[in-house]
Amino acid sequence: MTDIRWKSILFLSALSIVSLFLWLMTSFTPALSVFTLGLLIYLACHLYWIHQLHLWLMQPSLPEVPEGNGLWEGVFNAVLKYERNNQAKQTELNVALERFRIVANAIPDGLLILNAANQIEWCTANAEFQLGLDMRTDKNLPIVNLIRNSLFIAYLYNEVYDEPFKLKNDRNSDAMLEISIIPLTNRQKLLISRDVTQLEKIDAMRRDFIANVSHELRTPLTVVGGFIETLMDMEGAVPDNLRSYFGMMQDQTTRMRRLIEDLLTLSQIESNTQIPENNPINMTMLTNMLLNDAQALSNGRHTITAQANPHFDLSGAIDELQSALGNLVSNAIRYTPEGGEINISWHLRDNLGVFSVSDNGIGIDQQHIHRLTERFYRVDKGRSRETGGTGLGLSIVKHILSRHQAKLEITSKPGAGSTFSVVFPNARLLQK
């Protein structure tokens, strides 16, 4: 650009010198005519090459860049260099994009990008197949127009993506997809669909096996327990030196029956694909009910208090939620030493409904917290058996809360107590 600038200055300087020389040698009129004619030629040349540049920009092509002359030779050389660099970068970008497409389509999971309005921007071939999409016609359409599952729509708009969502495949009623959503920048979302049909079949076989075995064991255990209880109640039927053994058998039979009942309950909840009821639940009344149950279970061994926000209620299945929330309360009583304090509360936090149970009991080490909702997981196996725990309570709670789009938060410190909080989405809150 510096050479172009100097060439323009040299041309105008030469024209000015020639015009000045003519003025001195002849008169002002010839000098002015020569200067004007020179400027017109200069401007005409520039206009011509500007027109050539405009024509090329309308249909840019590397082999057809004008050569130009004079000042414009440098301009077109710069344009040629820029276009070559641009095409080289475009080639690199196309190669990288093709590699990305090959890798993305090689992934067995379906990948789909949604914009801020939940419209489809891009997806892989596996996503098209699994979700029944066609990018030729479905691009830029809202995904809720194509996947009309009401639970999926609620999951999408709820914007709480801590847990994946199970979705029936529209193309195959026997197939099951696991949907995960990852928020990206600019409010975009990455939707990942995974075919978990085989895992679901295996899980269904496991649930059926547990349910069948539990059901078959319930009757003989009931009979054995009944005979043991009858013998212990019959005077003289059990010698005094054997009565302690019969008592142990009765305790273990009771424990096995409780374990089987929990297994059947968990199996029933897991296999229930029906949408839970959305009946209004008076949370003040439910909190007071749980307080009375807790006081009866504690039998005066603990100080139990309760507070409930009277301005907000909840929608859901009362039987399921009462069971889940009651489990948290009973756990607090079981694992809080005599003389401890337990607080039950229902309140709002950031427009979310929160039911929490706090205690100053034995607490839980941090390494155990993320595994508490696993089946049969116990922090202290010996203590769990002493308190009558089966290791299935929190697993049942987790599944009930999942059916209500709620999540369980646990904070605890050994020796300082624990707080179990159930966080309900704003969509389930009912303002009085």
Buried (B, 14 or more C-beta within 10 A) or exposed (E): EEEBEEBBEEBBEEBEEBBEEBBEEEEEEEBEEBBEEBEEEBEEBBEEBEEBBEEBEEEEEEEEBBEBEBBBBBBBEEBBEEBEEEEEEEEEEEEEEEEEEEEBEEEEBBBBBBBEEBBBEBBBBBBBBBBBBEBEEBEEEBBBEBBEBEBBBBBBEBEEBEEBBBBBBBEEEEBBBBBBBEEEEEEBBEBBBBBBBEEBEEBEEEBEEBBEEBEEBBEEBEEBBEEBBEBBEEEEEBEEEEEEEBEEBBEBBBBBBBBBBBBBBBBEBBEEEEEBEEEEBBBBEBBBBBBEBBBEBBEEEBBBEBEBBEEBBBBBBBEBBBBBBBBBBBBBBBBBEEEBBBBBBBBEEEEBBBBBBBBBBBBBEEEBBEEBBEBEBBBBEEEBBEEEBBBBBBBBBBBBBBBBBBBBEBBBEEEEBBBBBBBBBEEBBBEE
